[in-house]
Amino acid sequence: MNELSLLHCLALPVTALLIVLLRHHAPRLGVVDVPGGRKHHHGDIPLVGGLGMFGGLALIALLTGSFFTAQAPFFAAMSLLVITGFLDDRDGLSPRIRFALQAVAALIMVYGADVRLTNFGDLFGLGDVTTGRFSAPITVFAVLGVINAINMIDGVDGLAGGVSLIALLVFSAFAAAGGFLDLTLLSPLVCAVAGFMLFNLRTPWRSHASVFMGDVGSVLLGFSLAWYAVDLAQARHAFTPITAIWILAIPLMDTTALMIRRVRKGRSPFSADREHLHHILLRAGFTPGQTVAIVYVLSLLLAAFGVAGWSQGVPEYMMFYSFMALFGLYYYGVHRAWKLMKQLRRLHDGVETLSHIPETVRD
């Protein structure tokens, strides 16, 4: 391990230290999540996980000089989003202001770094689908979609952070394999998320999270995932665009399915409800820990399927049609959530029954 890699790893302890320091000042900063309404967590929880991750990443950026390299627009856009997220955590911003500021960050990505969606690949078997003059608005739309997808799945301890960490690890592997050494903030970002997970993931010795990432964390992670997905799939051609969709399949499918369902009901696509995948699993009787583990496994399997398809040279249109078929099944399952919950309860009860059978009886 070289000195740069060791420096990147510092993001983990720095993030952890910052979270320890910040959570004691959370009430004074006005960033505490109080239970009530749709929030059923235990006690007042500091919303400083995102600030800790950003601080850990910022320190590494300063030490490595990333502020003054091609990664400068990335950090500029992220800084804007962190300020936006902090104000939203503290005061609550209107959706219009929040989306406007997120769009500005996406425009920095497009025009400041020329990271944009120009080619969706051969989705239909008829040749590449390109965006042409509409690359900028399409990229902004995609970035906002990923940001809000991560925000919407942030409903169980460890869920959004873990799903994001899985995707970032896959992106890091592609970056390392491609020798893209200029992506200097990707590795420390992975370490920063890992540092946050020390406080957010439920463990045998901690029944619930001691810190939430807040909107700062969800926009930071969502924007980072969007940036690296587009960067690696477009200019660098590390993988195909449809591969990126598979890597981010769970948050994208979950959010898209619910937004379609809300619109069909005549509601705002951004209105709140309790029909996300994690809500369905929880109502089926799975514990929060089991729910998170199930979503992790699904995320890993879908990402692995996408990467395997890319590595084996499966045509892009076949991967796209496979994803659309999967999304159709997912949408149908969410649409019939009450029936799905009955099946999941039976599965859960079967697992619970099996777990209580003595080993001698099983054999």
N, C-alpha and C positions, 0 to 999 in steps of 0.2 A: 504494500500500500504506500503510495507516494505522499509527499507533504500536502499536495492539493486535496487529495482524498481525505486525509486526516482533518484538514481544515473544514471540508464540507461536513464531516461527521460532527464537528463542534456545534452545528445547528441544533442537534438533539439536546445536549445538556443546556445550551443557552436558552432554548425554548422552554425547557422544563423549569429552569431557574426564573425566567421572566414570569411564567405562569404563577409560580409560588409567590413571587413578589407582588404581581398585579392583583391576584385574587383578594388580598387583604385590603386593597384600595378600591375594589369594585363598587362598594356602596357609595363611596365618595365620588367616584367617576359616574355613578348613575347607570352602571351596566350590570344589573342583577336581574335574573329571571325569577319572577315570583309565581308560585303555583296558583292555579285558578282557571276557571273556564275550561278550555281544551287542554290545559297544561296540568299533567298529573304527576310531576316529578316530586322528589322529596325535599322540601325546604327551599330556601332561597339559594340559587346557584349562580356564581359569578360567570358573566359572559366575556371572559378574557382569553379564551383559548386561541381565537383568531389573532388577537393582539400579540400574544406570545409567539405564535408561528411567524407573524410578520416581523417581529423584533429579531427573532433568531435568524431569519432569512436576510434581514437588512444588515445585520452585523457581518455575515459572511460575504454579502455583496460589497460591503466597504473594504473588508480585508483582502478580497480577491480582485478588487477594482472593477467589478461588474457594473457599477454605477456609470462607468465611463466607456463602456464597450457597446457592442451591438445589442446587449441585453438592457441597456438604459431605458428604451421605450417600454419594455416589459415592466420594469420596476416603477416607472412613472405612472403607467396605467394602474398597476396594482396599488400604488400609494393613494391614488384618487378613490379607488374602490374601498380601500380600508377606511378612509375618512368617511365615505358614504355609509359603509356598514356600521361604523361607530356611532354616527349620528342617528342611524336607524335603530340601533340597539338602545341608545339613550333616550331619544325623543320620539322615534317613530316617524319616518318620512312617508309622504303620500306615494302611492305606486307610480304616479306620473313623474315625480322628481327622482325617485329611485331608478326607474328605467332610463330616464334621460341621462343621468350621471353614468350609469352602466354603459349606455350607448356611446358616450364620450370616450370612455376607456377602450371600448371596442374600436372606435375610430383611431385612437392612438396606435392600437395594434395594427390596423390596416395601413394607415398613412405614415406612421412613425417608424414602423419596422417592416412594412410591406409583407406582413403575414396575413394572407387572405385566402379565401376559398375561390380557386379559379377552375377547378376540375373535380367533378364528382366521380370520375372513372366511368367504366363501361357498365352502367347499371342495368341496361336492358338488352345487351348483346348486339347493339346497333352502332357502337362507337362511343367514344367518351362524351359525357354530358358536361359542357363547359358553361361558365357563368358570364363570360364576356364583360360587358360594361356594367353588369349588375353585381360584380364580385363584392364591392364594398357593402351595399345594403344586405346582401345575402350573408356575408360574414358577420355583420353586426347582429342580424337575426339569430344566427347560429350561436354566437357567443352568449347573447342574452338567454337563449334556450338552455345552454349547458349550465350557466350560472344559476338560473332559477330551478333547474332540475336538481342540482345538488342542495339548494336551499330547501326544496320541498321534501327530500328524503331525510332531512335532518330531524327525525322524530323519535329516535331511540338512541340511548347511549351507545356510542361507538359506531353507529351505522354510517353516517355520511363520511366521517373521517376514514373509516376502514375501507369503504368502497372506493373513495378517492385514492387512498394509499395503494390499493391493488392496481388501479389504472396507472398511477404515477410510476409504480415499479415496472410495469410493462413498458411504458414509454422510456424509462431509464435504460432498460435492457436494449431497446431498439437504438437509442442514442449511443450507447456504448458500443454496440455491434457495428454501427455505422461510422464510428469514429468522430462523432459530432462534438468535438471538444469545446466548441463555443457556447454550448448550452450549459453554461456554468452555474445556473441557478436551479437546475432540475434535481441534481443529487442533494444539495442542501435542503431543498423543499421537501424531499422524501424524508430526510432526517428530522426536519421541523415537525412534519405531521406525526411522525413516530413519537416525538417528544410530547406532543399534545395528547396522543392516545394513552400515554401513561396516566393521565388524569381523567380521561373520558370513557375508557373502556371498563366495563364491569369485570370484576375479578373475584376469585373465591374469598379474598380478604376485603373486598369493598363491594357493597350491595348496589351502589349506584354511582354515577359520575360525580366527581367533585367540582368539575368545571365544564361549561359548554363552550362551543366555538363561537356562538353568536353569529349575527349576520356578517361580521367582519370575516370570520372563518369561512362561511359558506361562499361568499363572493370571492374570497381569495382563492379557494380551492376550485370553484367552478370556472373562474377566469383562467387559472393556470392550466386546468385540463383542456379547456377550449384552445388556448394558445398553443400548447404542445401538440395537441391532436392535429390542428391545422398545419403547424410548422413542419411536423414530421411527415405528414401525408402529402403535402403540396410541394414546397420548394425542395425539400430534402428527399422525397420519394422513399422514405424508410419503410413505409407500408402503404397499402391502398386506402382510399377514403372509407370504403365499406369496412375495412379492418378496424378503423377507429370507432365506427359505430358499434361494432361487436364488443370492443373493449369497454365502451361506456353504455352497454345495452340496458342494464337494470335501471339507472336513473332516467335514461331517455325514454324507455318504454313506459315506465311507471308514470312519469309526468305527462307524456303525450296522451296516454290512454285516459287519464283522469281529466285532462283539459278538454278532450273531445267529449267526454261524457258530461262534463259541466255545461259546455256550450249546447249540447243537445237538450239539456234540461232547462235552457234559457237562463243559466247563471253565468256569472263572470268566470272565465277560465282560471282566474287567479283567486277565486273564493276558496275559503278553507273548508275542509271536510275531514273525515276519518276513514277514507277508503283507499289509502295507499297500500302497497303490498305489505308493509310492516304492520299496518293496522289490521289487515285481514288475518295475518299470522297470529297477532296478539289475541284477537277475538276468537281465533280457533283454539286457543288454550296454550299456545307456546309461550314460554317465558321470554322476557326481553333478551336474555342471553342466547336462548335457542333461536329466536327470531333473527338476531344479528348474525349468528353462525350460518343459518340457512341462506340469508341474502349474500353473505360472503362466498359461500360455496357456489351459489348460482352465478355470481359475478365472475369468479375464477373460471368456472366451466364455460361460460359464454365468451369470455376473453380468450381462453385457450382454444375454443372452437374457431374464433375469428383468426387468431394467429396461425393455427394449423392450416386453415383454408388458404391463407396467404402463402405460407411456406411450401405447401404442396402444389401451388399453382392452380388452385380451383378458380375457374372463371369468375370475374367480379359479379356478373349478372346472376350467377347461381348463388353466390353468397348473399346478394341483395334480396333475391326472391326467398331464400331461406329465412332471412331476417324478417321480411314482411309476413311470411307465414307464421313465424314465431310471435310476431307482434299481434297478428290476428287472433291467435290462440290466447295470448295474454289479455288482450282487450275483452274477448269473450268471457274469460275467467273473472276479470274485474267487474264486468257488466253483470255477471251472475254471481256476485260476491257471496250472497247468502247461501247459494247452493255449494259454492266452493268451500265456504267455511264449514259446512256440514261434513264434506269429504275430509277436510283437513282435521276436523275434530276426531273423526274416526281414526285417521292416521296417527294423530297425537295420542289418542287413548290406547291404540295398539302398541305404540312405542313405549308408553308408560307401563302397560301391562307386561310387555316383554322384559322391561328393565327390572321388574319385581319378581321375575321367575328365577328361582335358585339355579345356579350353574348346573347342579346335578340333574335337575329336571330338564334343562335345555338339552343336555347331552343324551 
